[in-house]
Amino acid sequence: MGAVRFGVDDIANVRFAMSPLWETVASYQAALDPGLHVVHLPWIRSALTLLRDADLAERTAPLKSLARTPPPRCPLAEIEEELAFLSPAPGLADAVRAWWGAAVQPYWPRIRAVLEADIAYRTRQLAEDGIRQVFAGLNPQLTWSGDTLLSPDLPESAPGLGGAGITLAPTAFAVRCHFLTEDGPAQPALVYPTRAVGTLWERRDPTGDSLARLLGRSRAQLLTYTSSPATTTQLAARTGLSLGAVSQHLTVLREAGLVTSHRYRREVNYAASDLGVALLERG
């Protein structure tokens, strides 16, 4: 059983972040072990097709031996920012770039939306229930004993955090928690499985069905695409509607109780409510 001890300053310095570098490396590992990542099978099928390309397979081969990444250093880092802190092992950064561009970047908007929605949920939970409940909800393996966080996924000999705090980073491509550290000023990070990952690859076509007749084709499309959290810009890109039209339709859907909205920094994510999900399943 591993443990991490928290002081008062550590609790005050808990923050959230996303890591495109972690998602890139973890997604590569998921593609190589589909049995542990059944929820990602729609994506894994296309990823394995990519790996049949001999050139891409050779360029990404160094990722097979990369077990962990540096902890994320800022909440909304770009992939190139994170690569600056990656081990200088020959070919490693190029391998990450190759896999990112081929297999992750095309889907990053929807992956990022799910991660942002998780962070919005956790920060709201922090405000309502406190940090202990936040940690309790991250993973069933995490438990508290006094001032110490316990889990089989934590290092057995981890010292206290020393007031530096910890970064909590949701991930779509992990089934357990991971504890990331490195020498230097970066906070340690606890990577944990995100909520709602099962919605990531869902696809529904509302056109021509009872849902479209009930709501109108455009609103039915928008409700369908909010089965995973998305911003107004993302929804406009997916549906071909203007930003103004998307905003107007979302207002109607929200007032009807079919979607909810959650702000994170400068962006607002929209997601189908329980009522909206029930309507989608029946439609």
Sine and cosine of phi, psi and omega as CSV:
sin_phi,cos_phi,sin_psi,cos_psi,sin_omega,cos_omega
0.00,0.00,0.82,-0.58,0.02,-1.00
-1.00,0.00,0.27,-0.96,-0.07,-1.00
-0.48,-0.88,0.56,-0.83,0.13,-0.99
-0.73,-0.68,0.82,-0.58,-0.04,-1.00
-1.00,-0.06,0.71,-0.70,-0.04,-1.00
-0.94,-0.33,0.69,-0.73,0.20,-0.98
-0.97,-0.23,0.03,-1.00,-0.01,-1.00
-0.87,0.50,-0.70,0.71,-0.01,-1.00
-0.90,0.43,-0.53,0.85,0.02,-1.00
-0.91,0.42,-0.67,0.74,0.03,-1.00
-0.89,0.46,-0.62,0.78,-0.01,-1.00
-0.94,0.33,-0.32,0.95,-0.06,-1.00
-0.93,-0.36,0.47,0.88,0.14,-0.99
-0.98,0.20,0.74,-0.68,0.05,-1.00
-0.61,-0.79,0.14,-0.99,-0.02,-1.00
-0.89,-0.45,0.46,-0.89,0.03,-1.00
-0.38,-0.93,0.29,-0.96,0.16,-0.99
-0.88,-0.48,0.47,-0.88,-0.04,-1.00
-0.73,-0.68,0.99,-0.17,0.08,-1.00
-0.88,0.48,-0.48,0.88,0.05,-1.00
-0.90,0.43,-0.74,0.67,0.03,-1.00
-0.87,0.50,-0.72,0.70,-0.04,-1.00
-0.88,0.48,-0.59,0.80,0.00,-1.00
-0.91,0.42,-0.75,0.66,-0.02,-1.00
-0.92,0.38,-0.70,0.72,-0.02,-1.00
-0.91,0.41,-0.57,0.82,0.02,-1.00
-0.93,0.37,-0.57,0.82,0.07,-1.00
-0.89,0.45,-0.70,0.72,0.04,-1.00
-0.90,0.44,-0.60,0.80,0.02,-1.00
-0.90,0.44,-0.63,0.77,0.01,-1.00
-0.90,0.43,-0.50,0.86,0.00,-1.00
-0.99,0.13,-0.22,0.97,-0.04,-1.00
-0.68,-0.73,0.92,0.39,-0.10,-1.00
-0.86,0.51,-0.47,0.88,-0.06,-1.00
-0.87,0.49,-0.47,0.88,0.01,-1.00
-1.00,0.01,-0.07,1.00,-0.12,-0.99
-0.70,-0.72,0.79,0.62,-0.07,-1.00
-0.86,0.51,-0.55,0.84,-0.04,-1.00
-0.88,0.47,-0.38,0.93,-0.03,-1.00
-0.99,-0.17,0.22,0.97,-0.08,-1.00
-0.83,0.56,-0.65,0.76,0.06,-1.00
-0.84,0.55,-0.63,0.77,0.04,-1.00
-0.97,0.23,-0.64,0.77,-0.05,-1.00
-0.88,0.48,-0.60,0.80,0.02,-1.00
-0.85,0.53,-0.71,0.71,0.01,-1.00
-0.95,0.32,-0.57,0.82,0.01,-1.00
-0.90,0.43,-0.66,0.75,0.01,-1.00
-0.93,0.38,-0.54,0.84,0.10,-0.99
-0.89,0.46,-0.67,0.74,0.05,-1.00
-0.87,0.50,-0.65,0.76,-0.06,-1.00
-0.95,0.31,-0.19,0.98,0.10,-0.99
-0.96,0.28,-0.26,0.96,0.10,-1.00
-0.96,0.28,0.88,-0.47,-0.12,-0.99
-0.86,0.50,-0.63,0.78,-0.03,-1.00
-0.91,0.41,-0.73,0.68,0.00,-1.00
-0.91,0.41,-0.64,0.77,0.02,-1.00
-0.87,0.49,-0.64,0.76,0.00,-1.00
-0.94,0.34,-0.67,0.74,-0.05,-1.00
-0.92,0.39,-0.54,0.84,-0.04,-1.00
-1.00,-0.08,-0.04,1.00,-0.05,-1.00
-0.82,0.57,-0.58,0.82,0.02,-1.00
-0.86,0.51,-0.35,0.94,0.00,-1.00
-0.93,0.36,-0.32,0.95,0.00,-1.00
-0.89,0.46,-0.50,0.86,-0.05,-1.00
-0.98,-0.19,0.07,1.00,0.00,-1.00
-1.00,-0.04,0.97,-0.25,-0.12,-0.99
-1.00,0.03,-0.43,0.90,-0.06,-1.00
-0.50,-0.87,0.27,-0.96,0.00,-1.00
-0.84,-0.54,0.26,-0.97,0.11,-0.99
-0.89,0.45,0.47,-0.88,0.07,-1.00
-0.91,0.42,0.56,-0.83,0.03,-1.00
-0.89,0.45,0.59,-0.81,-0.09,-1.00
-0.96,-0.27,-0.27,0.96,0.06,-1.00
-0.56,-0.83,0.40,-0.91,-0.16,-0.99
-0.87,0.50,-0.62,0.79,-0.11,-0.99
-0.81,-0.59,0.78,0.62,-0.05,-1.00
-0.92,0.39,0.53,-0.85,0.15,-0.99
-1.00,0.00,0.33,-0.95,-0.08,-1.00
-0.87,0.50,-0.65,0.76,-0.03,-1.00
-0.93,0.37,-0.55,0.83,0.07,-1.00
-0.88,0.48,-0.67,0.74,-0.03,-1.00
-0.96,0.29,-0.54,0.84,0.00,-1.00
-0.90,0.44,-0.41,0.91,0.01,-1.00
-0.89,0.45,-0.37,0.93,-0.03,-1.00
-0.96,-0.29,0.12,0.99,0.01,-1.00
-0.98,0.21,0.45,-0.89,0.05,-1.00
-0.79,0.61,0.67,-0.75,-0.02,-1.00
-0.98,0.20,0.36,0.93,0.03,-1.00
-0.83,0.56,0.66,-0.75,-0.08,-1.00
-0.84,0.55,0.78,-0.63,0.10,-0.99
0.99,0.14,-0.13,0.99,-0.11,-0.99
-0.93,0.37,-0.74,0.67,0.00,-1.00
-0.89,0.45,-0.64,0.77,0.03,-1.00
-0.90,0.43,-0.60,0.80,0.03,-1.00
-0.90,0.44,-0.68,0.73,0.03,-1.00
-0.89,0.46,-0.72,0.69,-0.02,-1.00
-0.87,0.49,-0.65,0.76,-0.03,-1.00
-0.90,0.44,-0.71,0.70,-0.02,-1.00
-0.95,0.31,-0.63,0.78,0.06,-1.00
-0.84,0.55,-0.78,0.63,-0.07,-1.00
-0.91,0.41,-0.59,0.81,-0.07,-1.00
-1.00,0.09,-0.66,0.75,-0.22,-0.97
-0.90,-0.44,-0.36,0.93,-0.10,-0.99
-0.93,-0.37,-0.74,0.67,-0.08,-1.00
-0.82,0.57,-0.64,0.77,0.02,-1.00
-0.88,0.48,-0.41,0.91,-0.04,-1.00
-0.95,-0.32,0.04,1.00,-0.10,-1.00
-0.86,0.51,-0.64,0.77,0.01,-1.00
-0.83,0.55,-0.66,0.75,-0.01,-1.00
-0.97,0.24,-0.58,0.82,0.07,-1.00
-0.90,0.44,-0.73,0.69,0.00,-1.00
-0.88,0.48,-0.62,0.78,-0.01,-1.00
-0.88,0.47,-0.65,0.76,0.03,-1.00
-0.91,0.42,-0.67,0.74,0.01,-1.00
-0.91,0.41,-0.66,0.75,0.02,-1.00
-0.90,0.43,-0.62,0.78,0.03,-1.00
-0.91,0.42,-0.60,0.80,0.06,-1.00
-0.90,0.45,-0.71,0.70,0.01,-1.00
-0.89,0.46,-0.65,0.76,0.04,-1.00
-0.87,0.49,-0.65,0.76,0.01,-1.00
-0.91,0.42,-0.70,0.71,-0.05,-1.00
-0.92,0.39,-0.64,0.77,-0.01,-1.00
-0.93,0.38,-0.58,0.82,0.08,-1.00
-0.92,0.39,-0.65,0.76,0.04,-1.00
-0.90,0.44,-0.62,0.79,0.05,-1.00
-0.86,0.51,-0.68,0.73,-0.01,-1.00
-0.92,0.39,-0.57,0.82,-0.10,-1.00
-1.00,0.01,-0.61,0.79,-0.18,-0.98
-0.85,-0.52,-0.22,0.97,0.02,-1.00
0.99,-0.10,0.27,-0.96,-0.13,-0.99
-0.92,0.39,-0.53,0.85,-0.01,-1.00
-0.88,0.47,-0.66,0.75,0.01,-1.00
-0.94,0.34,-0.54,0.84,0.07,-1.00
-0.87,0.49,-0.77,0.64,0.00,-1.00
-0.90,0.45,-0.63,0.78,-0.02,-1.00
-0.88,0.47,-0.50,0.87,-0.03,-1.00
-1.00,0.02,-0.12,0.99,-0.05,-1.00
-0.94,0.33,-0.64,0.77,-0.05,-1.00
-0.25,-0.97,0.66,-0.75,-0.01,-1.00
-0.87,0.50,-0.36,0.93,-0.03,-1.00
-0.98,0.21,-0.24,0.97,-0.04,-1.00
-1.00,0.03,0.79,-0.61,0.06,-1.00
-0.67,-0.74,0.32,-0.95,0.01,-1.00
-0.94,-0.34,0.58,-0.81,0.20,-0.98
-0.69,-0.72,0.98,-0.19,-0.09,-1.00
0.90,0.43,-0.88,-0.48,0.01,-1.00
-0.98,-0.19,0.30,0.95,-0.12,-0.99
-0.87,-0.48,0.76,-0.65,0.07,-1.00
-1.00,0.01,0.79,-0.62,-0.08,-1.00
-0.90,-0.44,0.63,-0.78,0.09,-1.00
-0.15,-0.99,0.56,-0.83,0.13,-0.99
-0.89,0.46,-0.32,0.95,-0.03,-1.00
-1.00,0.04,-0.04,1.00,0.03,-1.00
-0.99,-0.10,0.43,-0.90,0.01,-1.00
-0.92,0.40,0.62,-0.79,-0.08,-1.00
-0.93,0.37,-0.50,0.87,-0.09,-1.00
-0.91,-0.42,0.47,0.88,-0.05,-1.00
-0.93,0.37,0.76,-0.65,0.07,-1.00
-0.97,0.23,-0.01,-1.00,0.11,-0.99
-0.91,0.42,0.31,-0.95,-0.04,-1.00
-0.97,0.24,-0.25,0.97,0.10,-0.99
0.93,0.38,0.42,0.91,0.03,-1.00
1.00,0.04,-0.11,0.99,-0.03,-1.00
-0.96,0.29,-0.38,0.93,-0.05,-1.00
0.99,0.13,-0.26,-0.96,-0.06,-1.00
-0.49,-0.87,0.54,-0.84,0.09,-1.00
-0.99,-0.17,0.75,-0.66,0.07,-1.00
-0.97,-0.22,0.84,-0.54,-0.10,-0.99
-0.79,-0.61,0.93,-0.38,0.08,-1.00
-0.94,0.34,0.50,-0.86,0.04,-1.00
-0.68,-0.74,0.60,-0.80,0.07,-1.00
-1.00,0.08,-0.37,0.93,-0.17,-0.99
-0.92,-0.40,0.75,0.66,0.10,-0.99
-0.50,-0.87,0.56,-0.83,0.02,-1.00
-0.96,-0.28,-0.03,1.00,0.06,-1.00
-0.55,-0.83,0.08,-1.00,0.00,-1.00
-0.99,0.16,0.44,-0.90,0.08,-1.00
-0.71,-0.71,0.66,-0.75,-0.01,-1.00
-0.95,-0.30,0.89,-0.46,-0.09,-1.00
-0.94,-0.34,0.77,-0.64,0.06,-1.00
-0.65,-0.76,0.28,-0.96,0.14,-0.99
-0.38,-0.93,0.33,-0.94,0.09,-1.00
-0.93,0.36,0.68,-0.74,0.01,-1.00
0.83,-0.55,-0.20,-0.98,-0.14,-0.99
-0.99,0.13,-0.15,0.99,-0.08,-1.00
-0.91,0.42,0.67,-0.74,0.11,-0.99
-0.88,0.47,0.57,-0.82,0.23,-0.97
-0.87,0.49,0.39,-0.92,0.00,-1.00
-0.76,-0.65,0.63,-0.78,0.14,-0.99
-0.95,-0.32,0.93,-0.36,0.03,-1.00
-1.00,-0.02,0.78,-0.63,-0.08,-1.00
-0.73,-0.68,0.48,-0.88,0.00,-1.00
-0.89,0.45,0.75,-0.66,-0.04,-1.00
-0.95,0.30,0.38,-0.93,0.17,-0.99
-0.95,0.30,0.35,-0.94,0.18,-0.98
0.86,0.51,0.42,0.91,0.01,-1.00
-0.91,0.42,-0.40,0.92,0.01,-1.00
-0.91,0.41,-0.29,0.96,0.01,-1.00
-1.00,0.04,-0.11,0.99,-0.20,-0.98
-0.87,0.49,-0.67,0.74,-0.09,-1.00
-0.94,-0.33,0.24,0.97,0.01,-1.00
-0.91,0.42,0.64,-0.77,0.10,-0.99
-0.69,-0.72,0.80,-0.60,0.09,-1.00
-0.77,-0.64,0.53,-0.85,0.04,-1.00
-0.87,-0.49,0.97,-0.25,-0.08,-1.00
-0.99,0.11,-0.12,0.99,-0.12,-0.99
-0.92,0.40,0.73,-0.68,0.09,-1.00
0.99,0.14,-0.01,1.00,-0.04,-1.00
-0.97,-0.25,-0.06,-1.00,-0.07,-1.00
-0.90,0.43,-0.49,0.87,0.01,-1.00
-0.90,0.43,-0.67,0.75,0.03,-1.00
-0.91,0.41,-0.59,0.80,0.02,-1.00
-0.94,0.35,-0.53,0.85,-0.02,-1.00
-0.97,0.25,-0.72,0.69,-0.13,-0.99
-0.98,-0.20,-0.31,0.95,-0.22,-0.98
0.99,-0.11,0.54,-0.84,-0.14,-0.99
-0.88,0.48,-0.68,0.73,-0.06,-1.00
-0.92,0.40,-0.70,0.72,-0.01,-1.00
-0.93,0.36,-0.56,0.83,0.06,-1.00
-0.90,0.43,-0.65,0.76,0.07,-1.00
-0.87,0.49,-0.73,0.68,-0.02,-1.00
-0.89,0.46,-0.68,0.73,0.03,-1.00
-0.88,0.48,-0.64,0.77,0.03,-1.00
-0.87,0.50,-0.71,0.71,-0.06,-1.00
-0.97,0.26,-0.21,0.98,0.10,-0.99
-1.00,0.00,0.17,0.98,0.14,-0.99
-0.89,0.45,-0.40,0.92,0.27,-0.96
-0.86,-0.51,0.59,-0.81,-0.10,-0.99
-0.84,0.54,0.62,-0.79,-0.03,-1.00
-0.46,-0.89,0.47,-0.88,0.06,-1.00
-1.00,0.02,0.18,-0.98,0.04,-1.00
-0.86,0.51,-0.68,0.73,0.00,-1.00
-0.89,0.46,-0.69,0.73,0.01,-1.00
-0.90,0.43,-0.65,0.76,0.00,-1.00
-0.92,0.39,-0.60,0.80,0.05,-1.00
-0.90,0.45,-0.66,0.75,0.01,-1.00
-0.91,0.42,-0.61,0.79,-0.05,-1.00
-0.96,0.26,-0.56,0.83,-0.10,-1.00
-0.99,-0.14,-0.33,0.94,-0.08,-1.00
0.99,0.14,0.08,1.00,0.03,-1.00
-0.99,0.13,0.37,-0.93,0.07,-1.00
-0.95,0.30,0.34,-0.94,0.03,-1.00
-0.87,0.50,-0.64,0.77,0.01,-1.00
-0.89,0.46,-0.68,0.73,0.00,-1.00
-0.91,0.40,-0.66,0.75,0.03,-1.00
-0.87,0.49,-0.71,0.71,-0.01,-1.00
-0.88,0.48,-0.69,0.72,0.01,-1.00
-0.90,0.44,-0.71,0.71,-0.01,-1.00
-0.91,0.41,-0.63,0.78,0.02,-1.00
-0.90,0.43,-0.59,0.81,0.05,-1.00
-0.87,0.50,-0.70,0.71,0.02,-1.00
-0.90,0.43,-0.70,0.71,-0.01,-1.00
-0.91,0.42,-0.61,0.79,0.01,-1.00
-0.93,0.36,-0.68,0.74,0.01,-1.00
-0.91,0.42,-0.46,0.89,0.05,-1.00
-0.99,0.12,-0.05,1.00,0.02,-1.00
0.99,0.17,0.31,0.95,-0.06,-1.00
-1.00,-0.09,-0.38,0.93,0.08,-1.00
-0.73,-0.69,0.39,-0.92,0.10,-1.00
-0.86,-0.51,0.35,-0.94,0.01,-1.00
-0.79,-0.61,0.62,-0.79,-0.01,-1.00
-0.67,-0.74,0.83,-0.56,-0.01,-1.00
-1.00,0.02,0.69,-0.73,0.18,-0.98
-0.70,-0.71,0.92,-0.40,-0.09,-1.00
0.83,0.56,-0.86,-0.50,-0.10,-1.00
-1.00,-0.08,0.00,1.00,-0.09,-1.00
-0.91,-0.41,0.49,-0.87,0.08,-1.00
-0.89,-0.45,0.81,-0.58,0.05,-1.00
-0.98,-0.18,0.69,-0.73,0.03,-1.00
-0.94,-0.35,0.68,-0.73,-0.01,-1.00
-0.62,-0.78,0.56,-0.83,0.03,-1.00
-0.88,0.47,0.71,-0.70,0.09,-1.00
-0.96,0.26,0.07,-1.00,0.06,-1.00
-0.85,0.52,-0.63,0.77,0.04,-1.00
-0.92,0.40,-0.66,0.75,0.02,-1.00
-0.90,0.43,-0.65,0.76,0.03,-1.00
-0.90,0.44,-0.67,0.74,0.02,-1.00
-0.88,0.48,-0.63,0.78,0.01,-1.00
-0.92,0.38,-0.64,0.77,0.06,-1.00
-0.89,0.47,-0.67,0.74,-0.02,-1.00
-0.92,0.40,-0.54,0.84,0.02,-1.00
-0.99,0.14,-0.44,0.90,-0.05,-1.00
-0.98,0.20,0.00,0.00,0.00,0.00
